[in-house]
């Protein structure tokens, strides 16, 4: 179970980066594009060049940190994130990026603390996303009641946040609270644009509850609305997956 990807956040940070050297911005954009494609050698060349051109850019530092993490140079990645936070200690996007890194490297307590700090920032546009990430981090470290509390807090702030709905329902399903998970999903997909993850988990829950009619409805929606998704492929292969 993965937390919201840092790379997507870095793309957003790069797009809105203020007062960055133009040459560094060009190399940053190229470096992130190479990271997205998995071309780490070219990404390293462009991103390290961007850091040389503008060592004060937190967007550049964050991208370099992610690069080093992808290369397995965890200490160097941590150092880049720390330097970025030293330069911009109140930047909630940066806190969220670093927290994702921390939670992915068995430092859940530090990561959750940063997620909560980011969510509490008055300048953060998506606090519900940070709280959902905190919940996933807590669940991955087997702190289930605390994870549930974070998902519910995220939904108090933004009831329509699909990822928080899914994460909470998935936690309920894993704890054999199948009826609760199904009810949560069915109410959401009846009033909001669904995700393939929600439809698939709803289908699994309906099957477990012996509700063949609604299981069929959810399966049809999944196939029609998300024909190329991994969830549809698993469904058509006749498996319930994990």
C-alpha positions in Angstrom: 0.0 0.0 0.0 1.7 3.1 -1.2 1.4 6.7 -0.1 0.6 9.4 -2.7 3.6 9.6 -5.0 6.2 12.2 -4.4 6.9 12.5 -8.1 3.5 14.0 -8.8 4.0 16.6 -6.1 7.4 17.5 -7.5 5.9 18.1 -10.9 3.4 20.5 -9.3 6.2 22.2 -7.3 8.3 22.6 -10.4 5.4 24.1 -12.3 4.8 26.7 -9.7 8.4 27.3 -8.6 9.0 31.0 -8.0 12.2 32.9 -8.6 14.1 29.9 -10.0 17.0 30.4 -12.4 15.7 29.9 -15.9 18.5 27.5 -16.9 17.9 25.5 -13.7 14.2 25.4 -14.3 14.8 24.0 -17.8 17.1 21.3 -16.4 14.6 20.6 -13.5 11.8 20.0 -16.0 13.9 17.7 -18.1 15.2 15.9 -15.0 11.7 15.3 -13.7 10.5 14.1 -17.2 13.4 11.6 -17.2 12.5 10.4 -13.7 9.0 9.8 -14.8 10.3 7.6 -17.7 12.7 5.8 -15.4 15.8 7.1 -17.2 17.8 7.7 -14.0 21.1 8.4 -15.8 19.8 11.3 -17.8 17.7 12.5 -14.8 20.9 12.5 -12.7 22.7 14.6 -15.3 19.9 17.2 -15.6 19.0 17.4 -11.9 22.5 17.7 -10.6 23.1 20.4 -13.2 20.0 22.2 -12.0 21.3 22.1 -8.4 24.6 23.6 -9.5 22.7 26.4 -11.3 20.3 27.2 -8.5 21.3 25.5 -5.1 18.7 27.6 -3.3 15.7 26.2 -5.1 13.7 23.8 -2.9 12.0 22.3 -5.9 15.4 21.4 -7.3 16.6 20.0 -4.0 13.4 17.9 -3.6 13.8 16.5 -7.1 17.5 15.6 -6.4 16.4 14.0 -3.2 13.9 11.8 -5.0 16.6 10.9 -7.6 19.0 9.8 -4.9 16.2 7.7 -3.3 15.5 6.0 -6.6 19.3 5.3 -7.0 19.3 3.7 -3.5 21.5 6.5 -2.1 19.2 7.0 0.9 21.6 9.0 3.0 22.1 11.5 0.3 18.4 11.7 -0.4 17.7 12.5 3.3 20.4 15.1 3.2 18.8 16.9 0.2 15.4 16.9 1.9 16.8 18.3 5.1 18.7 21.0 3.3 15.5 22.0 1.4 13.5 22.1 4.7 16.3 24.2 6.3 15.8 26.7 3.5 12.0 26.6 3.6 11.0 25.3 7.0 7.3 26.3 6.6 6.7 24.9 3.1 3.9 22.3 3.5 4.4 20.8 0.1 8.0 20.2 1.0 7.0 18.7 4.4 4.6 16.3 2.6 7.4 15.2 0.1 9.8 14.5 2.9 7.2 12.7 4.9 6.5 10.4 2.0 10.2 9.6 1.9 10.4 9.0 5.6 7.4 6.7 5.7 8.9 4.7 2.8 12.1 4.2 4.7 10.9 2.9 8.1 10.7 6.3 9.8 7.0 6.4 10.3 6.9 8.5 13.4 8.9 11.3 11.8 6.8 11.0 8.6 3.5 11.2 10.4 4.6 14.2 12.4 5.5 16.0 9.2 2.3 15.1 7.5 0.3 16.5 10.4 2.5 19.6 10.4 1.8 20.1 6.7 -1.9 19.6 7.2 -2.0 22.2 9.9 -0.3 24.8 7.8 -2.7 27.6 6.8 -1.1 27.9 3.4 -1.5 24.2 2.4 -4.2 23.8 -0.2 -4.9 20.0 0.3 -4.6 19.2 4.0 -6.9 16.2 3.6 -4.3 14.6 1.3 -1.5 14.9 3.9 -3.8 13.4 6.6 -4.7 10.5 4.2 -1.0 10.0 3.7 -0.5 10.0 7.4 -3.1 7.3 7.7 -1.5 5.1 5.1 1.9 5.5 6.9 0.3 4.5 10.2 -1.4 1.5 8.7 1.8 0.3 7.1 3.4 0.4 10.5 0.5 -1.5 12.0 -1.0 1.4 14.0 -4.5 0.7 12.8 -6.7 2.8 15.2 -4.5 5.8 14.6 -4.7 5.2 10.9 -8.4 5.1 11.0 -8.5 8.3 12.9 -6.4 10.1 10.3 -8.7 8.9 7.4 -11.8 10.1 9.3 -10.2 13.4 10.0 -9.4 13.8 6.3 -13.0 13.1 5.4 -14.2 15.6 8.0 -12.3 18.3 6.1 -13.2 17.0 2.6 -16.0 14.4 2.5 -15.5 13.8 -1.2 -11.9 12.8 -1.1 -11.9 9.5 -2.9 -8.6 8.3 -1.7 -9.5 8.7 2.0 -12.9 6.9 1.3 -11.0 4.1 -0.3 -8.3 3.8 2.4 -10.9 3.8 5.2 -13.1 1.3 3.4 -10.1 -0.9 2.7 -9.0 -0.8 6.3 -12.6 -1.8 7.3 -12.6 -4.6 4.8 -9.3 -5.9 6.1 -10.7 -5.9 9.6 -13.7 -8.0 8.5 -16.0 -5.0 8.8 -17.3 -5.9 5.3 -20.8 -4.4 5.7 -19.3 -1.1 6.8 -16.8 -1.0 3.9 -19.6 -1.8 1.4 -21.9 0.8 2.8 -19.2 3.5 2.7 -18.3 2.7 -0.9 -21.9 2.4 -2.2 -22.8 5.7 -0.7 -19.8 7.4 -2.3 -20.1 5.9 -5.8 -23.8 6.7 -5.9 -23.1 10.5 -5.5 -19.5 11.0 -6.8 -17.2 10.1 -9.6 -15.8 6.7 -8.6 -12.3 5.3 -8.9 -11.5 1.8 -10.2 -10.1 1.0 -6.7 -13.4 1.9 -5.1 -15.6 0.0 -7.6 -13.4 -3.1 -7.3 -13.4 -3.1 -3.5 -17.1 -2.5 -3.5 -17.6 -5.5 -5.8 -15.5 -7.7 -3.6 -17.4 -6.5 -0.5 -20.8 -7.2 -2.2 -19.7 -10.7 -3.2 -18.6 -11.4 0.4 -22.0 -10.2 1.6 -23.8 -12.5 -1.0 -25.3 -9.5 -2.7 -25.1 -10.7 -6.2 -27.3 -8.0 -7.7 -25.1 -5.1 -6.5 -21.9 -7.0 -7.1 -23.0 -7.3 -10.8 -23.8 -3.6 -10.9 -20.4 -2.6 -9.6 -18.7 -5.1 -11.9 -20.4 -3.6 -14.9 -19.6 -0.1 -13.9 -15.9 -1.0 -13.4 -15.8 -2.6 -16.9 -17.6 0.3 -18.6 -16.0 3.2 -16.9 -12.4 1.8 -16.4 -12.0 -0.8 -19.2 -8.2 -0.7 -19.2 -7.6 -0.6 -15.4 -5.7 -3.3 -13.5 -8.9 -3.9 -11.4 -10.9 -4.7 -14.5 -8.3 -7.0 -15.8 -8.3 -8.9 -12.5 -12.1 -9.0 -12.4 -12.2 -10.4 -16.0 -9.5 -13.0 -15.1 -11.9 -14.3 -12.5 -9.9 -13.4 -9.4 -10.6 -11.2 -6.4 -7.0 -10.1 -6.1 -5.6 -8.6 -2.9 
